[in-house]
Every structure is written in C-alpha cells, then in structure tokens.
Amino acid sequence: MSQHKHGDESGGMPHSEAVDLKELVDFSDGSVVSRTIIKSGKGTVTLFSFDKDQGLSEHSAPFDAMVQILEGSAEITIGDVTVTPTAGQTVMMPADIPHALNAPEPFKMLLVMIRG
C-alpha cells in the first residue's frame, strides 16, 4: 500500500454553490489522498483519490458506510464478495464486515459514514 495524504484539514466546501466533488481532491503519484468535507459526532463525508495500484487494506467499521465512485473504477471486497463499481455507482459496506479497497486504475470516491 502507499502513504496516505490528508487534504485541506479545514475541509469543507463552499456553501450555497454547485460543486463538482471530483474537482475537490487531486490525484497524487503513488498515494491515497483524502479530504474531509463534513465531520461531526453524527458522521463524516470524505472525498478520496487513489492512484493506480493503491488501496486501503482490509478493515471494518462499527457503522454502515456508503461509497460513491466519482471517477474511474474501484475494486471493493466486502467479506467474501468483490464488486467493481464505476463512476456514478454506489456501494453500501455494512457495519462490522471487513472490507478493502483497491485501485485497478486511478479513481475518486465519496465516502459517507453515519454514526448510529
């Protein structure tokens, strides 16, 4: 896997403005980049970009998580199932089930996690 760079920690995005989410996070050679858009006690919304052959190793979360692919395609393994969503598609990752993400090509995604 690779180094993981965090985006602008002030995060956020402009209010009352139409925004193309995939333009808010850039690719970085050999890296996974993240930018938190919303962070509260109730959940997080985070943008990610993955360079080709990068990923996040298997892990689980205590809450359901929704991934929407914004650009490119991903390989997501959830338990014993592997899905390959492409731009415009969304995948639900259930709580407490191990999952991993890999980039067969560069891709960008939006991760939404609601706590409780």
C-alpha positions as a LaTeX table, in Angstrom:
\begin{tabular}{lrrr}
\hline
Residue & $x$ (\AA) & $y$ (\AA) & $z$ (\AA) \\
\hline
Met1 & 0.00 & 0.00 & 0.00 \\
Ser2 & 1.01 & 3.62 & $-0.03$ \\
Gln3 & 1.36 & 6.70 & 2.02 \\
His4 & $-1.95$ & 8.38 & 2.79 \\
Lys5 & $-2.07$ & 12.14 & 2.47 \\
His6 & $-4.79$ & 14.22 & 4.06 \\
Gly7 & $-6.25$ & 17.13 & 2.15 \\
Asp8 & $-7.06$ & 20.55 & 3.47 \\
Glu9 & $-7.93$ & 19.89 & 7.13 \\
Ser10 & $-10.20$ & 22.93 & 7.21 \\
Gly11 & $-12.09$ & 20.67 & 4.80 \\
Gly12 & $-15.46$ & 21.88 & 3.87 \\
Met13 & $-16.66$ & 23.12 & 0.59 \\
Pro14 & $-18.31$ & 26.34 & $-0.49$ \\
His15 & $-21.83$ & 26.88 & 0.80 \\
Ser16 & $-24.74$ & 27.74 & $-1.49$ \\
Glu17 & $-22.73$ & 26.84 & $-4.58$ \\
Ala18 & $-22.88$ & 23.98 & $-7.08$ \\
Val19 & $-19.64$ & 22.00 & $-6.82$ \\
Asp20 & $-18.17$ & 19.11 & $-8.80$ \\
Leu21 & $-16.94$ & 16.89 & $-5.96$ \\
Lys22 & $-14.27$ & 15.14 & $-8.03$ \\
Glu23 & $-12.60$ & 18.52 & $-8.57$ \\
Leu24 & $-12.10$ & 18.98 & $-4.78$ \\
Val25 & $-9.49$ & 16.23 & $-4.48$ \\
Asp26 & $-6.45$ & 15.68 & $-6.72$ \\
Phe27 & $-4.53$ & 12.54 & $-7.61$ \\
Ser28 & $-1.04$ & 12.18 & $-6.15$ \\
Asp29 & 1.51 & 9.73 & $-7.60$ \\
Gly30 & 1.68 & 6.53 & $-5.56$ \\
Ser31 & $-0.74$ & 7.80 & $-2.93$ \\
Val32 & $-4.20$ & 7.82 & $-1.47$ \\
Val33 & $-5.42$ & 11.36 & $-0.78$ \\
Ser34 & $-8.38$ & 12.27 & 1.44 \\
Arg35 & $-10.27$ & 15.48 & 2.09 \\
Thr36 & $-12.92$ & 15.66 & 4.79 \\
Ile37 & $-15.96$ & 17.66 & 3.69 \\
Ile38 & $-18.13$ & 17.18 & 6.79 \\
Lys39 & $-17.09$ & 15.88 & 10.20 \\
Ser40 & $-19.37$ & 15.78 & 13.21 \\
Gly41 & $-20.29$ & 13.46 & 16.04 \\
Lys42 & $-23.05$ & 12.08 & 13.81 \\
Gly43 & $-20.80$ & 11.14 & 10.89 \\
Thr44 & $-18.33$ & 12.07 & 8.20 \\
Val45 & $-18.30$ & 12.79 & 4.48 \\
Thr46 & $-14.86$ & 12.36 & 2.93 \\
Leu47 & $-13.50$ & 12.58 & $-0.60$ \\
Phe48 & $-10.70$ & 10.21 & $-1.62$ \\
Ser49 & $-8.46$ & 9.80 & $-4.64$ \\
Phe50 & $-6.49$ & 6.60 & $-5.22$ \\
Asp51 & $-3.61$ & 6.38 & $-7.66$ \\
Lys52 & $-3.40$ & 3.17 & $-9.73$ \\
Asp53 & $-2.47$ & 0.10 & $-7.65$ \\
Gln54 & $-3.10$ & 1.90 & $-4.34$ \\
Gly55 & $-5.74$ & 0.97 & $-1.79$ \\
Leu56 & $-6.89$ & 0.60 & 1.77 \\
Ser57 & $-6.15$ & $-2.73$ & 3.45 \\
Glu58 & $-8.88$ & $-4.82$ & 4.99 \\
His59 & $-10.62$ & $-3.18$ & 7.94 \\
Ser60 & $-14.11$ & $-2.88$ & 9.38 \\
Ala61 & $-16.19$ & $-0.09$ & 10.87 \\
Pro62 & $-18.92$ & $-0.18$ & 13.50 \\
Phe63 & $-21.31$ & 1.67 & 11.17 \\
Asp64 & $-22.60$ & 1.23 & 7.62 \\
Ala65 & $-20.59$ & 3.19 & 5.06 \\
Met66 & $-21.64$ & 4.29 & 1.58 \\
Val67 & $-19.11$ & 4.72 & $-1.23$ \\
Gln68 & $-19.97$ & 6.60 & $-4.42$ \\
Ile69 & $-17.44$ & 6.37 & $-7.25$ \\
Leu70 & $-16.93$ & 9.82 & $-8.82$ \\
Glu71 & $-14.29$ & 8.99 & $-11.44$ \\
Gly72 & $-12.65$ & 5.79 & $-12.70$ \\
Ser73 & $-13.39$ & 2.38 & $-11.22$ \\
Ala74 & $-12.61$ & 0.61 & $-7.97$ \\
Glu75 & $-12.34$ & $-2.91$ & $-6.67$ \\
Ile76 & $-14.08$ & $-3.26$ & $-3.31$ \\
Thr77 & $-14.03$ & $-6.51$ & $-1.35$ \\
Ile78 & $-16.70$ & $-6.84$ & 1.34 \\
Gly79 & $-16.41$ & $-10.09$ & 3.25 \\
Asp80 & $-16.25$ & $-12.74$ & 0.51 \\
Val81 & $-17.78$ & $-10.55$ & $-2.22$ \\
Thr82 & $-15.84$ & $-8.35$ & $-4.66$ \\
Val83 & $-17.59$ & $-5.60$ & $-6.58$ \\
Thr84 & $-16.13$ & $-3.31$ & $-9.26$ \\
Pro85 & $-18.17$ & $-0.10$ & $-9.25$ \\
Thr86 & $-17.53$ & 2.60 & $-11.86$ \\
Ala87 & $-18.20$ & 6.34 & $-11.96$ \\
Gly88 & $-21.76$ & 7.10 & $-10.90$ \\
Gln89 & $-22.25$ & 3.84 & $-9.00$ \\
Thr90 & $-22.69$ & 3.46 & $-5.23$ \\
Val91 & $-21.86$ & 0.58 & $-2.89$ \\
Met92 & $-23.04$ & 0.05 & 0.71 \\
Met93 & $-20.49$ & $-1.51$ & 3.04 \\
Pro94 & $-22.27$ & $-2.99$ & 6.07 \\
Ala95 & $-21.13$ & $-2.42$ & 9.63 \\
Asp96 & $-18.71$ & $-4.91$ & 11.16 \\
Ile97 & $-17.99$ & $-6.73$ & 7.86 \\
Pro98 & $-14.31$ & $-6.49$ & 6.81 \\
His99 & $-13.77$ & $-4.57$ & 3.58 \\
Ala100 & $-10.82$ & $-3.44$ & 1.46 \\
Leu101 & $-10.44$ & $-1.09$ & $-1.49$ \\
Asn102 & $-8.03$ & $-1.34$ & $-4.42$ \\
Ala103 & $-7.42$ & 0.82 & $-7.48$ \\
Pro104 & $-7.05$ & $-1.13$ & $-10.76$ \\
Glu105 & $-6.93$ & 2.39 & $-12.27$ \\
Pro106 & $-6.91$ & 5.83 & $-10.65$ \\
Phe107 & $-10.29$ & 6.58 & $-9.09$ \\
Lys108 & $-12.04$ & 9.11 & $-6.87$ \\
Met109 & $-14.81$ & 8.37 & $-4.42$ \\
Leu110 & $-17.06$ & 9.94 & $-1.84$ \\
Leu111 & $-17.34$ & 8.08 & 1.48 \\
Val112 & $-20.36$ & 8.77 & 3.69 \\
Met113 & $-20.42$ & 7.28 & 7.17 \\
Ile114 & $-23.30$ & 7.97 & 9.57 \\
Arg115 & $-22.72$ & 7.02 & 13.19 \\
Gly116 & $-25.71$ & 5.50 & 14.91 \\
\hline
\end{tabular}
